Amino acid sequence: MAWEWKKANEKDLAKFVNEKATDKLLIEKDPLELVQNASGREELVKAIYEALVSKNIRYNFEKYNPDVKTQLIRTPVEILSKPCQGTCLDLALLFCSLCFGYGLLPLLILVGDHALAAVSLKHKRDEWDSLEDERTMFDTDKSELFQGEANLAKLQKLVEDRAYIAVECTGFAHTQSFFDNSELPEAKGRTLERVLPFDRAVEAGKEQLNNPNRQFQFAIDIAVARLSWGIEPEPPEMPPNFPNVGFRWFVGIGMTIVILLLGIPPLIEQFNKIQHKKELYTSLKKSLDKKEWEQANEDTRLLMLHIAERTEINWIEKNAINKFPCGDLKRINRLWETYSDKTFGFNAQKRIYLEVGRERGIDLVEDNRIKFDQKAFDEFGNRVGWRDGKDWKTWDQLIRFQDFSLTEAQEGNLPRISAWIPIARTKELKNLPDERIAFFSRLQSCQK
């Protein structure tokens, strides 16, 4: 059964990328080894492409649907099972599914009425939240799409510089619909088997992005859609000839009883932790979107305590800071940067502290760790607005400024988290600076 896409919601296309497609297409090479460097990633993309060529997939038009506002999307099972066929959009979504499942960072791209994919060569999936420009540019607010001429130019440059490779996904489909004399990029260079060799598919992908006859619509970064926007994939389709509904219900009840007998509480507890983390991220995004800075600061505190599993003791000690997950640390920082036009965020605070050190002739970085210097730390407090030049402000004094606008705020003023250092709200922010510097060091090590 096909998936149904409501065309008015472009972002929903990300729902049709499901990494479980890798269960249906195994590759001979070791993806865990290949994904570690740029040349290996390109080799992995090629291996996925050539594995799809071997499946004898046929290009076809979209399934009939009387509702013009929706389009039926073929699932990976449909495309990889007889009669093995798909549209350019079906094939691009399948390719993104496989790339994402094998640890790569794919983009789904629409130009005119055509779809293709691009894959990062500089980063693997685990590095989706890197702070480098070629990653942060795709992490837009969920209300926005990566589109427009300016963004197209950025994407073209990424492909030209080989930070990404664009792939024409109809290239792995055998088709008689295209002819060599056609001007379409996907038609040129097809073999006698009517497919595109991988190198030609990459060239065709680049040509699609520069084709004046196909207007750039948008690009969706699958990792961002999944891990930042929170768009969950559609469940994979049941394979053909799967037992009927009644049998599946009976098996489901049986499995439930077995799980209960074996002990499900730990699973429920883990599930609840994951759900609560999602809720805390959602709350933080809403507060930032509304420019409710003080609430966003509190949301950040609660979120970091939850992630570090320190909610009950209400602070994060130095050892826990050194183990704080890099992915979450960078994600929280990026949310603050995105919604404040980079006025706020942990990265801004760390940068200001290091700048103060350089101005004083002190190199505060040693072996990729950040050192503490009292005078630099005091001046840092002045610059971010946590100190008035002589004394450190109490938490209550800082709270009075909760309604300031971005134009009035000092860079790095937020987030003002008491969670990562063990101080009470009534005490001054200068307390236990070594823990705060440990936090800066963690950020430094996460960005290497």
PEDA-V324113 format. One record per residue. N is the residue number from 0. RES is the residue in one letter. PSI is psi in degrees with one decimal (none if undefined). OMEGA is omega as a letter, one per 40 degrees, with the letter a starting at -180 (NA if undefined). Layout:
# PEDA-V324113
N;RES;PSI;OMEGA / N;RES;PSI;OMEGA
This chain:
# PEDA-V324113
0;M;131.7;a / 1;A;156.6;i / 2;W;157.5;a / 3;E;123.3;a / 4;W;123.6;i / 5;K;112.6;a / 6;K;-22.4;a / 7;A;-20.6;a / 8;N;88.0;a / 9;E;-37.8;a / 10;K;-25.1;a / 11;D;-14.8;i / 12;L;-29.1;i / 13;A;-21.9;i / 14;K;-24.0;a / 15;F;12.4;i / 16;V;114.0;a / 17;N;115.7;a / 18;E;-13.5;i / 19;K;-4.7;i / 20;A;-22.5;i / 21;T;-21.1;i / 22;D;-21.8;a / 23;K;-8.0;a / 24;L;100.2;i / 25;L;144.7;i / 26;I;153.7;a / 27;E;-30.1;a / 28;K;161.5;a / 29;D;106.7;a / 30;P;-32.7;a / 31;L;-32.1;i / 32;E;-43.3;a / 33;L;-31.5;a / 34;V;-5.0;a / 35;Q;-19.4;a / 36;N;169.4;a / 37;A;-47.3;a / 38;S;-37.4;i / 39;G;-37.9;i / 40;R;-41.5;i / 41;E;-38.9;i / 42;E;-36.8;i / 43;L;-42.6;i / 44;V;-43.6;i / 45;K;-41.3;i / 46;A;-41.4;i / 47;I;-45.7;a / 48;Y;-48.3;a / 49;E;-29.8;i / 50;A;-36.6;i / 51;L;-36.8;i / 52;V;-39.5;a / 53;S;-13.0;a / 54;K;-2.9;i / 55;N;44.5;i / 56;I;144.2;a / 57;R;138.0;i / 58;Y;138.1;i / 59;N;166.5;i / 60;F;168.1;a / 61;E;155.4;i / 62;K;148.1;i / 63;Y;135.4;i / 64;N;118.1;a / 65;P;-21.4;i / 66;D;107.7;a / 67;V;-12.9;a / 68;K;-5.9;a / 69;T;158.5;i / 70;Q;136.2;i / 71;L;127.8;a / 72;I;125.3;i / 73;R;136.3;i / 74;T;164.0;i / 75;P;-38.8;i / 76;V;-42.5;i / 77;E;-45.7;a / 78;I;-37.0;a / 79;L;1.7;i / 80;S;153.3;a / 81;K;135.0;e / 82;P;13.3;i / 83;C;77.7;a / 84;Q;160.7;a / 85;G;160.2;i / 86;T;176.4;i / 87;C;-36.1;i / 88;L;-43.5;i / 89;D;-46.2;a / 90;L;-38.4;i / 91;A;-39.6;i / 92;L;-39.8;i / 93;L;-44.8;a / 94;F;-42.2;i / 95;C;-39.1;i / 96;S;-45.9;a / 97;L;-43.1;i / 98;C;-45.3;i / 99;F;-41.4;a / 100;G;-30.3;i / 101;Y;17.8;i / 102;G;15.4;i / 103;L;171.9;i / 104;L;94.9;a / 105;P;155.5;i / 106;L;138.6;i / 107;L;126.5;a / 108;I;134.6;i / 109;L;125.5;i / 110;V;120.3;a / 111;G;-127.9;i / 112;D;24.2;a / 113;H;148.4;i / 114;A;144.6;i / 115;L;-174.8;a / 116;A;160.8;i / 117;A;152.3;a / 118;V;136.1;i / 119;S;133.4;i / 120;L;-17.4;a / 121;K;-24.4;a / 122;H;147.4;i / 123;K;174.7;a / 124;R;-39.0;a / 125;D;-13.8;a / 126;E;24.7;a / 127;W;-29.1;a / 128;D;26.1;i / 129;S;148.7;a / 130;L;3.5;i / 131;E;152.6;a / 132;D;-38.2;a / 133;E;-8.2;i / 134;R;-45.5;a / 135;T;-26.5;a / 136;M;-23.8;a / 137;F;-14.7;a / 138;D;67.5;i / 139;T;166.5;i / 140;D;149.9;a / 141;K;-22.3;i / 142;S;-6.8;a / 143;E;159.2;i / 144;L;154.1;i / 145;F;97.3;a / 146;Q;177.2;i / 147;G;162.6;a / 148;E;-39.8;a / 149;A;-43.0;i / 150;N;-34.0;i / 151;L;-42.9;i / 152;A;-39.0;i / 153;K;-42.9;a / 154;L;-42.2;i / 155;Q;-40.4;a / 156;K;-39.4;i / 157;L;-40.5;i / 158;V;-40.4;i / 159;E;-37.8;a / 160;D;-0.8;i / 161;R;28.8;i / 162;A;-29.7;i / 163;Y;155.1;i / 164;I;133.3;i / 165;A;142.2;a / 166;V;125.4;i / 167;E;107.9;a / 168;C;-17.0;i / 169;T;-9.6;a / 170;G;-30.7;i / 171;F;4.1;i / 172;A;132.6;i / 173;H;130.6;a / 174;T;147.5;i / 175;Q;3.8;a / 176;S;-22.5;a / 177;F;148.3;a / 178;F;151.2;a / 179;D;-26.2;a / 180;N;1.2;i / 181;S;153.6;i / 182;E;-3.2;a / 183;L;135.8;i / 184;P;-36.2;a / 185;E;-10.3;a / 186;A;-26.9;a / 187;K;138.2;i / 188;G;18.3;i / 189;R;145.3;a / 190;T;-178.6;i / 191;L;-26.1;i / 192;E;2.9;i / 193;R;34.3;i / 194;V;166.5;i / 195;L;130.4;i / 196;P;155.2;a / 197;F;-47.1;a / 198;D;-38.1;i / 199;R;-34.7;i / 200;A;-36.2;i / 201;V;-42.4;i / 202;E;-42.2;i / 203;A;-37.0;i / 204;G;-43.2;i / 205;K;-40.6;i / 206;E;-34.6;i / 207;Q;-39.4;a / 208;L;-17.2;i / 209;N;10.4;a / 210;N;111.6;a / 211;P;-16.5;a / 212;N;-5.2;i / 213;R;103.9;a / 214;Q;135.3;i / 215;F;122.3;i / 216;Q;-59.4;i / 217;F;167.1;i / 218;A;142.3;i / 219;I;122.2;i / 220;D;115.3;a / 221;I;-41.1;i / 222;A;-41.9;i / 223;V;-44.8;i / 224;A;-39.9;a / 225;R;-47.5;a / 226;L;-18.8;i / 227;S;-47.4;i / 228;W;-20.7;i / 229;G;23.7;i / 230;I;115.4;a / 231;E;148.2;a / 232;P;152.4;i / 233;E;143.8;i / 234;P;145.3;i / 235;P;147.4;a / 236;E;145.4;i / 237;M;141.2;i / 238;P;158.0;i / 239;P;148.4;i / 240;N;21.2;i / 241;F;145.3;a / 242;P;156.4;a / 243;N;173.3;a / 244;V;-41.8;a / 245;G;-41.5;i / 246;F;-41.4;i / 247;R;-38.1;i / 248;W;-43.1;i / 249;F;-45.7;i / 250;V;-39.8;a / 251;G;-43.7;i / 252;I;-42.3;i / 253;G;-43.2;i / 254;M;-36.3;i / 255;T;-43.3;i / 256;I;-42.0;i / 257;V;-44.2;a / 258;I;-40.3;i / 259;L;-39.3;i / 260;L;-36.3;a / 261;L;-21.1;i / 262;G;96.1;a / 263;I;-15.8;a / 264;P;-44.3;i / 265;P;-36.2;i / 266;L;-41.7;i / 267;I;-42.0;i / 268;E;-43.3;i / 269;Q;-41.7;i / 270;F;-43.3;a / 271;N;-37.1;i / 272;K;-43.6;i / 273;I;-44.3;a / 274;Q;-41.8;a / 275;H;-37.2;i / 276;K;-42.8;i / 277;K;-41.8;i / 278;E;-39.8;i / 279;L;-39.3;i / 280;Y;-42.3;i / 281;T;-43.4;i / 282;S;-42.3;i / 283;L;-44.6;i / 284;K;-41.8;a / 285;K;-44.1;a / 286;S;-43.1;i / 287;L;-41.2;a / 288;D;-35.3;i / 289;K;-0.3;a / 290;K;31.5;i / 291;E;80.8;a / 292;W;-40.7;a / 293;E;-39.2;i / 294;Q;-37.8;i / 295;A;-37.6;i / 296;N;-43.9;i / 297;E;-39.8;i / 298;D;-39.0;i / 299;T;-42.6;i / 300;R;-47.9;a / 301;L;-39.0;i / 302;L;-44.4;a / 303;M;-37.9;i / 304;L;-42.2;a / 305;H;-45.8;a / 306;I;-41.5;a / 307;A;-2.3;a / 308;E;46.8;a / 309;R;21.2;a / 310;T;-40.8;a / 311;E;-37.6;a / 312;I;-12.7;i / 313;N;23.9;i / 314;W;163.0;a / 315;I;115.3;a / 316;E;172.6;a / 317;K;-44.1;a / 318;N;-38.6;i / 319;A;-34.6;i / 320;I;-43.2;a / 321;N;-16.1;i / 322;K;5.2;a / 323;F;131.9;a / 324;P;126.4;a / 325;C;-40.2;a / 326;G;-44.3;i / 327;D;-39.7;a / 328;L;-45.5;a / 329;K;-34.2;i / 330;R;-45.1;i / 331;I;-44.7;i / 332;N;-43.7;a / 333;R;-35.8;i / 334;L;-45.7;i / 335;W;-43.4;a / 336;E;-43.0;a / 337;T;-46.7;a / 338;Y;-10.7;a / 339;S;11.9;a / 340;D;39.2;i / 341;K;16.6;i / 342;T;-38.8;a / 343;F;172.3;i / 344;G;156.8;i / 345;F;-36.1;a / 346;N;-39.1;i / 347;A;-40.7;i / 348;Q;-45.0;i / 349;K;-42.6;a / 350;R;-41.2;i / 351;I;-43.2;i / 352;Y;-43.9;i / 353;L;-35.6;i / 354;E;-42.0;i / 355;V;-42.8;i / 356;G;-44.1;i / 357;R;-39.6;i / 358;E;-28.9;i / 359;R;5.4;i / 360;G;25.2;a / 361;I;128.6;i / 362;D;108.1;a / 363;L;2.8;i / 364;V;127.4;i / 365;E;120.1;a / 366;D;43.4;i / 367;N;21.9;i / 368;R;153.6;a / 369;I;130.6;a / 370;K;159.6;i / 371;F;135.9;i / 372;D;120.9;a / 373;Q;-46.1;a / 374;K;-39.6;i / 375;A;-37.6;a / 376;F;-39.6;i / 377;D;-45.0;a / 378;E;-36.2;i / 379;F;-45.5;i / 380;G;-38.7;i / 381;N;-43.7;a / 382;R;-31.5;i / 383;V;-1.9;i / 384;G;17.7;i / 385;W;-4.0;a / 386;R;147.9;a / 387;D;16.9;a / 388;G;-31.8;i / 389;K;-45.4;a / 390;D;153.0;i / 391;W;139.9;a / 392;K;148.6;i / 393;T;166.1;i / 394;W;-41.0;a / 395;D;-35.9;i / 396;Q;-35.0;i / 397;L;-34.6;a / 398;I;-30.3;a / 399;R;-17.8;a / 400;F;24.1;a / 401;Q;-21.0;a / 402;D;13.7;a / 403;F;155.8;i / 404;S;169.6;a / 405;L;-33.4;a / 406;T;-24.3;a / 407;E;-17.4;a / 408;A;148.1;i / 409;Q;139.4;a / 410;E;135.0;i / 411;G;3.1;a / 412;N;-31.3;a / 413;L;154.3;e / 414;P;143.5;i / 415;R;82.6;a / 416;I;125.6;i / 417;S;-2.4;a / 418;A;-31.9;a / 419;W;-5.5;i / 420;I;143.1;a / 421;P;75.4;i / 422;I;151.7;i / 423;A;160.2;a / 424;R;-25.0;a / 425;T;-13.1;a / 426;K;173.4;a / 427;E;155.3;a / 428;L;-9.9;a / 429;K;-16.4;a / 430;N;141.5;i / 431;L;57.0;a / 432;P;-25.5;a / 433;D;-37.5;i / 434;E;-38.7;i / 435;R;-40.1;i / 436;I;-32.2;i / 437;A;-36.0;i / 438;F;-43.6;i / 439;F;-40.2;i / 440;S;-39.1;i / 441;R;-42.5;i / 442;L;-41.0;i / 443;Q;-45.7;a / 444;S;-29.9;i / 445;C;-20.1;a / 446;Q;1.8;a / 447;K;none;NA
